[in-house]
Amino acid sequence: MNRKEKEGVLLVILCVLMHGAHPILGKYGVSLVQPLFFASVTNLIAAVSLILIILFKKESLLLLIDKRYFLSLLSIGFFGTTLSSIVFFYGVRLTSGINSAILLQAEPVYSLVIGYLLLQEKVTTRQIISTIVIIIGTVLVIYQGTSRLNWGDILVLLTPLCYQVGHYFSKRLLNQTEISPLFIAAGRTFYGGVFLFILNRLAGTGDFKILTQPNIFAIFIFYGTVVYALTYLTFYAAIKRINLSKASAIISIYPAISIVLANVILKEVPDVYQSSGFLIVLAGVFYLSNLKSELRKDR
């Protein structure tokens, strides 16, 4: 791998270490407060922290409302944050933290299709085989030896699709403009957080008094600044350097961290279907991760 490719892979690995807390702390958070309230406040905390970094770097906040980027940032916020948060946080209430972590690994399947059709990324036989393996592992986790569907699993499975639609607009901005990953992350959390906050107020959910409890406030702060802000920042910096499909494949190994956290925080222990599905998906992801990032020659 060249230097640019190595930097991209290292950034995704850093993202993995932080993103492992996403499904587990997310499930724990929505067990304490309403999903819309948790999603809106944590995203606005992320937006504030990223805006403070922009101000510290003495860069202009006007880029966030610049007409050249506004619609794209709005789309990233809506799909990548608002819609994904709604399906994820309501879904995770209906299924286990471990299931949520594993099912989010379906992201490379969506990224393969979007990368090929919309971003002109090269798709190889190796990617197709890996994707099939990931699908097999995902189906094993969903059905767990039965023919019954859990709607929580379905909602969680839709979450990475929302992510990938948002990533499409992000990758296009990074490829075609000079806007930095920092501004894309800030725009995503700000616009997405505002949409969620409006929905939260319309639904009449949320009790801000709960934030006066130090342990709950700490969860909100950590989720906003680390799970959202820093994760988005490192991921966008990564896809500026490597293919979206490759970055999405590598980040999908984070459930290994999530499963450990599920045991510690939620006291969940993976069953044989979850363990088998996870290992199958992990095999597919590792098989894909060393692929070189290339564009199709027919574009």
N, C-alpha and C positions, 0 to 999 in steps of 0.2 A: 504493500500500500504506500502511496505517496504521502507527503506531509499533510496535505489538506484532508485526505481520507482518514488518516490516523487521528487528526484533531476532531473530526466529526464523530468518529467511533468513541473516542474518550469522553466527549461531551454527552453522548447518549448514555454511556455507562454511568456518568455522574447523575444524569437524569433518572436512571433506573434506581439508584440508591435512594433518591428522595421520593420517587413516585410510588415506591412500595407501600408507603403509608396511606396512599389515596383511598383504596377500597375499605381498609380496616378502620382508620380514623373517621372516614366518611360514614360508615355504618354506625360507629359509636356516636358520632355527632348527631345524626338524625334520630338516634334513640333518646336523645336529651331534648331536642327542639324540632320544630317543623322543618321539613326538607327545604322549602322555599326560603325560609328565614336563614337557615344555615348556609345555603348556597349563595344567597344575595350578599350577606354580610362578609363571608370569607372572600368572595371575589372582590368586593369593594376594598377590603383590607389589602388584598394583593395589588389592586390598582393604585392605592395610595402609596404603598411601598415602592412600586416601580416608578411612579411619578416623582417620588422623592429622589430616586437615583438619577432620573433625567435632570432634575433641578440641580443636584449635586455636581453633575457633569456639565452644567451650564449650557444645556441644549434647549432648544425652543419647544415648548409644549404645543405650539400652534400646528406642528406636524400632525397631531392627533385629530385636528379638524380640517386639515388641508384637503381641498376638493379632489386632489389627485389620489389620495389614499382613503378618503372618508368612507365611501361605499364598501370598499374591500375590508376595512377595519370593522365596519358595522356588521358585515357578513361573517367575519371571523368571530366576533363577539356573540352573534346570535346563534350560529351553528356550534362553534367550538365551546361556548360557555353556557348560554341560556338554555338551549335545547338539550345539550348533553347533560347539564346539571339536573334538569327536570326528570329525564328518563333514568339517569343513574341513581339519584337520591331517593326517588320513589321506588325504583326497582330493588335497591339494596335493602330496603325495609322488608321486602317480601322474600328474600333469599339470604343465604349465609354469606359472611365476609369472604370465606374461602372460594365459594362458587363465583362470587363477584370478581375476585382477583383473577381467577382462571379464565372466565368468560371474556374479560377485557382483552385477553390475548388474541382474540379474533381480529384485532386491528390490522395485522399484515394482510389478511384476506381482502379487506376493503381497500387498503392502500395499494395493493397490487393492481386492482381494477382501475382505481382513480389515477394512479401513476401512469398506467399504460394508456388509458383513453384520453386523459386530459393534460398530463404533463409530459407526454412523449417519452416516458422512461422505458428502457429496454426490459423485456420480460423473457427470461430463459426457462428452459425445461426444468432446471434446478429449482427455480422459484415456484413453478407450477406444482412440482412434487411436494415441496415444502408446504405449500398452501393446502394441499389435499391432506397432508398429515395433520396440520393444525386444525382443519375442519373435523377430522375424525376424533381428535382429542376433545374438541369443543362439544361435539354431539354426545360423547361419552359422559361428560360432566353434566350436560343438560338432562339427559334421560335417566342416568344412574340406574339402569336395569329395569326401568318401567317405560310405559308409553304415555305417561302423564306429563304435561308441560306445566312448568311453574312460570307464571306471568312475570314474576320478579326477574327470573333468568332472561326472559325475552327482552324486557326493558333494559337490563344491563347489557345485553348483546347488541342493542341498538346504539348504545353509548359511543363505542369506537367509530361507528358509521358517522355520527355527528362530528366527532373529532376530525375524521378524515376529510369531511367536506370543508371544515374550517381550515385544516392544514393545506388543502388545495389552494384556497385564497392566499394563505400565508406564503406558500412556496412560490406562487406566481408573483407576489409582491417582492419577495427576496430576489427572484430571478430577473425581474423587469425594472426594478427601481433601486434607489440607493437607500431606502428606509432600512433602519437597523432592526435586529431581532428585539432589542429593548423596547422600541416603539410598538412593534407588533404585539408583544406580550402585554404592554400597558394598554393598548387599544382593546385587545381581547378581554381583559379583565374589567376595564372601565365600562365599555359599552355592554358587555354581557352582564356585568354586575348591575348596571342601571336598569336593563330590561327585567332582570330577576327581582330587583327591589320594587319596581312598579307592580309586577305581578304579585309580589308578596303583600304589598299594601292593599291591592284590590281584593286579594283573598282574605285580608284581615288577619293574617297569621303573624306570629313573632312577638316575643316579649323581650324587649331590650333590657329589662331588669335582670334577666338571667345572666347577662354579661358582667354583672357586678360580682358574680361568684368567681374567684381567682382561678380555680381549676378549669372551669368552662371557658373563661376568657382566654386562658393559655392555649386551649385547643383551637379556638377560633384564630388566634394570632399565628400559631404554628402552621395551621392549615392554609391560611391566606398567604403568609410570607414564604414558606418553604414548599408545601405541596402544590401550590398554584404558582406564585410569582417566580421562584427560582427554577422550578421544573420547566415552566414555559420558556423562560429565558434561555436555559441551556438547550432545550429541544429546538428552538428556532435557530439558535446559533449552529446547531448540528446540521439541520436540513439546508442551511445555507451552503454547507460543504459537501454533503452527500445526498444520495437519492432519498426521497420520502419513504419509499418502500423498504429500503434497507434500514433506515433509522427506526421505522415502526416495528420492524422485525426484531431488532436488538432490544428495544425498550420493552418488548413483550416478555422478557425474562424476569421482570420485576415481581411476579407473583411468588417467586422463591422467597423474597423478603416479606411479602404480604402474608404468606402462610405462617411464618415465624411470628409475625406481629399478631395474627389472628389467634394463635395459641396463647400468647402472653396477655393480650388486651381483652379478647372476646371469649377466651377459654374454648375455642373451637379446635377440634382435631380432625384432620382430613380422613375421609373414609376411603375404601379401596377404589371406588369409581373416581373420586376427586384426585387421588394420588396417581392412578393410572392415566387419567386424562391429562393431568399436569405434565407427567413425564413424556407422553406422546407429543403434546404441544411443544414442550421444551426441545425435544429432539428436532422437530420441524423448524423451530426458530434458530437453533444452532447451525443446522444444515444451511440455512439461508444467510446467516450473519456475515460470512466471509466473501459474499458476492461483491464484485466491483460495481460501483455506481456508474451507469452508462445511460446515454440517451439513444433512442432508436435512430437509425441512419435514414429512415424514410420520412422523417419529419419535415 
